[in-house]
Amino acid sequence: MNKIQSWGRLTNNKHRVISLINSNSVINQINLTSNKGISHGMGRSYGDVALNRNNTIWLTTQLNHFISFNLKTGILQCEAGVILQDIQRSLLPQGWLLPVTPGTQMITVGGAIANDIHGKNHHHFGSFGDHLISIKLVRTNGEVINCSRLENPEWFFATLGGIGLTGVIVEATLQLRAIEGGWIEAETVPYYSLNDFFTLSDQSIADWEHSVSWIDCVQGKEANGLFIRGNFAKQQHQYPHLPTIQDKTFPISPPFSLVNRLSLPLFNFAYFHNNKRKTKTQRLHYEKFFYPLDALQQWNKMYGKKGFYQYQCVVPRHIGQEAIHEMLKVIKKSGEGSFLAVLKTFGDRESGGLLSFPRSGVTLALDFPNRGDKTLKLFNELDRITAEAEGRLYLAKDTRMSRDLFEMGYPRFNEFFKYIDPGISSEMSRRLLGV
Ligand SMILES: Cc1cc2nc3c(=O)[nH]c(=O)nc-3n(C[C@H](O)[C@H](O)[C@H](O)COP(=O)(O)OP(=O)(O)OC[C@H]3O[C@@H](n4cnc5c(N)ncnc54)[C@H](O)[C@@H]3O)c2cc1C
């Protein structure tokens, strides 16, 4: 038994770890134990979606082979444990990149499908599932299901965003996008109210592919923030070659959180005031623009031994401003500030995944050090606002939402039950689906 943690480091429980090593014989490896298991990729989900305490996890990271790539069409077939960074770094020189990636590229293709992840360009490119052509799924009874929008589509849409419960994804076929190079023309625009944020968001949709914003939820009466938008630069042959980015590792494991009531306002003040003077225009390496946190591996250790929570909700646009305003008010009042607070809008595209998170609206993601009951009390308040706005919480980030809130936010959960593999279970599935 090995101790396995998720990204939030909230628990440190033992798991029986079986490393899947060959996509053709996955079924033999899965059946090495008789108890229920769950697939586990890079463990970049914050909560309990890939955990299965005292039970089995099937580690997929050795299923890391490319199977085929068509240079003309950009269609990639690969095993499900391939890491997005490997796709990006090896195929960019050929002129292709993934159309949708999250704020880290250290995740597996299987994890990206199972959470139907989103990026900073939802308005233009939707979520990961919008570029997924097909999946090869292995069930614990040995059945192999090949599915796509045309072949077994019901399995395709259950597995997309299906949090690993429909079977083990062993292979996937993805449509990449053609790209002229890896530089991004980026702009950082300071804003001073939620109203300004929404105006900037609306104004940016047509001309900017990527947009995201950092928001200060510790200080000030209004919502100060930095709106960051970017486009891939054109005619890149005139730019110097992309440098290779060397990642660093967070050097210590502090016993207590370095993010606290003293450090947080100082960080927010410095970050905002460094950037607030005027709109800043830069040409950035795509890794710096999309994955700034990857530059410091294991940064999650800065929250100390007790770990941290991430709270991410999406609420419909028509009530979004009011709901986010109320959330920020509640957070400021609680004194539980968030170091990484990200506010962005989603477009109208829906991928069709029965349990997919992205939906039209505005999404707020916040990291909070684990201060026990105080933090959980704040989440109850945020849940109330999310529920009143008829929003939902993101399963990839969650570790504590109630079953009621889940059922309200994911109204197709009833349709999902029949696709759950009886040999699969996770801490999240027991908590939210009772299986
Ligand atoms: C710094 C940071 C930034 C992030 N930014 C974003 C963001 O912008 N947008 C976003 O959407 N997410 C974001 N995330 C969340 C992350 O993208 C997801 O949690 C992703 O699913 C993690 O993939 P993983 O390979 O680590 O999978 P894990 O976390 O190990 O597992 C996630 C789920 O996938 C299932 N799974 C994994 N492999 C398989 C397989 N082969 N077959 C079946 N099921 C499988 C697991 O059972 C589990 O349900 C971020 C996370 C971090 C740490």
The ligand as a Tripos MOL2 file, in Angstrom:
@<TRIPOS>MOLECULE
LIG
   53    58     1     0     0
SMALL
NO_CHARGES

@<TRIPOS>ATOM
      1 C1         -2.1820   24.2680  -11.5560 C.3       1 LIG1
      2 C2         -3.4400   23.6470  -12.0730 C.ar      1 LIG1
      3 C3         -4.2050   24.3450  -12.9850 C.ar      1 LIG1
      4 C4         -5.3760   23.7710  -13.4950 C.ar      1 LIG1
      5 N1         -6.1090   24.5030  -14.3860 N.ar      1 LIG1
      6 C5         -7.2290   23.9690  -14.9150 C.ar      1 LIG1
      7 C6         -7.9690   24.6770  -15.9040 C.ar      1 LIG1
      8 O1         -7.6260   25.7930  -16.2900 O.2       1 LIG1
      9 N2         -9.0530   24.0670  -16.4440 N.ar      1 LIG1
     10 C7         -9.4380   22.8000  -16.0690 C.ar      1 LIG1
     11 O2        -10.4320   22.3030  -16.6060 O.2       1 LIG1
     12 N3         -8.7640   22.1160  -15.1210 N.ar      1 LIG1
     13 C8         -7.6680   22.6630  -14.5440 C.ar      1 LIG1
     14 N4         -6.9570   21.9550  -13.6110 N.ar      1 LIG1
     15 C9         -7.4340   20.6150  -13.2260 C.3       1 LIG1
     16 C10        -6.8270   19.4950  -14.0930 C.3       1 LIG1
     17 O3         -6.7550   19.8910  -15.4330 O.3       1 LIG1
     18 C11        -7.7570   18.2680  -14.0140 C.3       1 LIG1
     19 O4         -7.9440   17.9020  -12.6810 O.3       1 LIG1
     20 C12        -7.2320   17.0760  -14.8270 C.3       1 LIG1
     21 O5         -8.2820   16.1590  -14.9750 O.3       1 LIG1
     22 C13        -6.0530   16.3770  -14.1420 C.3       1 LIG1
     23 O6         -5.5880   15.3090  -14.9640 O.3       1 LIG1
     24 P1         -4.6870   14.1370  -14.3510 P.3       1 LIG1
     25 O7         -4.0100   13.4130  -15.4610 O.co2     1 LIG1
     26 O8         -3.8160   14.6760  -13.2770 O.co2     1 LIG1
     27 O9         -5.8120   13.1830  -13.7580 O.3       1 LIG1
     28 P2         -6.1380   12.7850  -12.2400 P.3       1 LIG1
     29 O10        -6.2640   14.0230  -11.4510 O.co2     1 LIG1
     30 O11        -5.2000   11.7480  -11.7740 O.co2     1 LIG1
     31 O12        -7.5820   12.1360  -12.4610 O.3       1 LIG1
     32 C14        -8.6730   12.9700  -12.8360 C.3       1 LIG1
     33 C15        -9.8670   12.1250  -13.2630 C.3       1 LIG1
     34 O13        -9.5430   11.4510  -14.4660 O.3       1 LIG1
     35 C16        -9.7710   10.0570  -14.3270 C.3       1 LIG1
     36 N5         -8.8110    9.3980  -15.2100 N.ar      1 LIG1
     37 C17        -7.4850    9.6450  -15.3350 C.ar      1 LIG1
     38 N6         -6.9680    8.8430  -16.2740 N.ar      1 LIG1
     39 C18        -7.9690    8.0660  -16.7380 C.ar      1 LIG1
     40 C19        -8.0580    7.0170  -17.6960 C.ar      1 LIG1
     41 N7         -7.0090    6.6010  -18.3950 N.pl3     1 LIG1
     42 N8         -9.2670    6.4230  -17.8830 N.ar      1 LIG1
     43 C20       -10.3690    6.8270  -17.2010 C.ar      1 LIG1
     44 N9        -10.3440    7.8150  -16.2990 N.ar      1 LIG1
     45 C21        -9.1540    8.4300  -16.0700 C.ar      1 LIG1
     46 C22        -9.5670    9.7920  -12.8520 C.3       1 LIG1
     47 O14       -10.2380    8.6050  -12.4470 O.3       1 LIG1
     48 C23       -10.2200   11.0280  -12.2610 C.3       1 LIG1
     49 O15       -11.6030   10.8420  -12.2370 O.3       1 LIG1
     50 C24        -5.7890   22.4740  -13.0710 C.ar      1 LIG1
     51 C25        -5.0150   21.7710  -12.1470 C.ar      1 LIG1
     52 C26        -3.8440   22.3470  -11.6500 C.ar      1 LIG1
     53 C27        -3.0150   21.5770  -10.6500 C.3       1 LIG1
@<TRIPOS>BOND
     1     1     2 1
     2     2     3 ar
     3     2    52 ar
     4     3     4 ar
     5     4     5 ar
     6     4    50 ar
     7     5     6 ar
     8     6     7 ar
     9     6    13 1
    10     7     8 2
    11     7     9 ar
    12     9    10 ar
    13    10    11 2
    14    10    12 ar
    15    12    13 ar
    16    13    14 ar
    17    14    15 1
    18    14    50 ar
    19    15    16 1
    20    16    17 1
    21    16    18 1
    22    18    19 1
    23    18    20 1
    24    20    21 1
    25    20    22 1
    26    22    23 1
    27    23    24 1
    28    24    25 2
    29    24    26 1
    30    24    27 1
    31    27    28 1
    32    28    29 2
    33    28    30 1
    34    28    31 1
    35    31    32 1
    36    32    33 1
    37    33    34 1
    38    33    48 1
    39    34    35 1
    40    35    36 1
    41    35    46 1
    42    36    37 ar
    43    36    45 ar
    44    37    38 ar
    45    38    39 ar
    46    39    40 ar
    47    39    45 ar
    48    40    41 1
    49    40    42 ar
    50    42    43 ar
    51    43    44 ar
    52    44    45 ar
    53    46    47 1
    54    46    48 1
    55    48    49 1
    56    50    51 ar
    57    51    52 ar
    58    52    53 1
@<TRIPOS>SUBSTRUCTURE
     1 LIG1         1 GROUP 0 **** ****
